[in-house]
Amino acid sequence: MTTDAPRMQFATASDGVTIAYATFGSGPPLVMAPGWITHLEHVMEGQQGRFFSRLARSHTIITYDGRGTGLSDRAVDDLSVQARLRDLEAVVGRLGLERFSIFSWSQSTPIAMMYTAEHPERVEQLILFAAFCGGHKGTERDEAVLRALLDLMRAEWGIGARTTMGFVHPDADREEMEVGLGFLRAAASGEVAAKILEEGFMHTDVRAYLPRITTPTLVLHRRGDKAVDAESGRIVASMIPGSRLILLDGDHHLPYDHDAEPVLAAIEEFLGVEAAPAAPAAPSPASRAMAALFSSEAPVTLLFTDMEASTVLTQRLGDERAQELVRTHNTIVRDALGVHGGAEIKHTGDGIMASFAASSRALECAIAIQRTLATHNEERPDEPFRVRIGLNCGEPVHEENDLFGTAVQMARRICEHAQPGEILASNVVRELVAGKGFLFADGGETTLRGFEDPVRLYQVRWQE
């Protein structure tokens, strides 16, 4: 099995809840129990995707969306640690796994420890990152902060998610923040996110299970973790017989954020993965498109989409319906990219970043997106939504299937400057497609945020 595309399927927990799970990679099975809230549609994006792909070189990765989140059943009342343990049991049972290793972090660590204590004959190795067991409650101030955060998440999920990012990814730049917030909004509602946190930190105590764990166990924790302090990890390691504790530098809560290499190196050493570089995984379709784009010195045309007022849509329609519109947007954009030869670089939360070898293809794709959206809105006048599109052309820096640099930043700012339903392009894009039948309206010179010199932008006419 390759890491081109995770294979998504469904299992049914003992209480009837449907759990979505994905498998990819090759080698011995490694069950990666989800942390707080997750969404399998985004599992291979950004830093998380690179982290998972690295482990998939040596192991078959099995991961899933816990109940109430992602593609699993959302309308679930019981989100206790015992209920979430049933999710893990459902996936393992559906796949018929007899022996496997578990890698869990944060909110899933109590579940992984409970399962390992109850099924030592099945779990070959246990890896815990940012673990807690209920034996370290923190100060009164810590509990007050947690209660305030829970109230905020329930009252206004957008603000609550942004506050949460401060604990999980404390030095996130604006783009990382937008991607993170988009992921959180897609993964679960504010009520579910708050309830999982509340159950995990306030109503979970699995200390009685820890001395019963006989499976070889590795406990990893970053010293400055702002969400679960390192003392919690030390307590877990002290209570599991023969476990190994490794404290890592840094203050990021998720294993794949910031400096992931020490985490991966420790995991691979513990699992017995050979230090020699593994053969690279088969390139994904996006990787192949990227390779084609950068096989020459030709400039690249960047396209950004951005959904109009996604927060307002969520408040008006609710989390579930708003997320359906996000999926509709994604499908329309990705279909157009496939037809017009574009390569999706990444999902940005409320939009998609893509690249093209030719500016004419990029403009044709942008026009197709807007026309398809217009048809969609005509057919569903009760739930219309519009999208901004911005285009620029330049020579960005290509690194790890992503693009960086001034050309990318300007394309994003052009998209932000566009009105809903509008396509805006830089002058260089207009000049590159001169004589090819595209219609432009001069928007005049504009100063884009972060750029000192004004730029001339052009509105692309796309209506029939």
Secondary structure by P-SEA (a helix, b strand, c coil): cccccccccccccccbbbbbbbbbbbccbbbbccccccccccccccaaaaaaaaaacccbbbbbbcccccccccccccccaaaaaaaaaaaaaaaccccbbbbbcccaaaaaaaaaaaccccccbbbbcccccccccccaaaaaaaaaaaaaaaacaaaaaaaaaaaacccccaaaaaaaaaaaaaaccaaaaaaaaaaacccccccccccccccbbbbbbbcccccccaaaaaaaaaaccbbbbbbbcccccccccccaaaaaaaaaaaacccccccccccccaaaaaaaaaacccbbbbbbbbbbcaaaaaaaaccaaaaaaaaaaaaaaaaaaaaaaccccccccccccccccccaaaaaaaaaaaaaaaaaaaaacccbbbbbbbbbbbccccccccccccaaaaaaaaaaaaccccbbbbcaaaaaaacccccccccccccccccccbbbbbbbbbccc
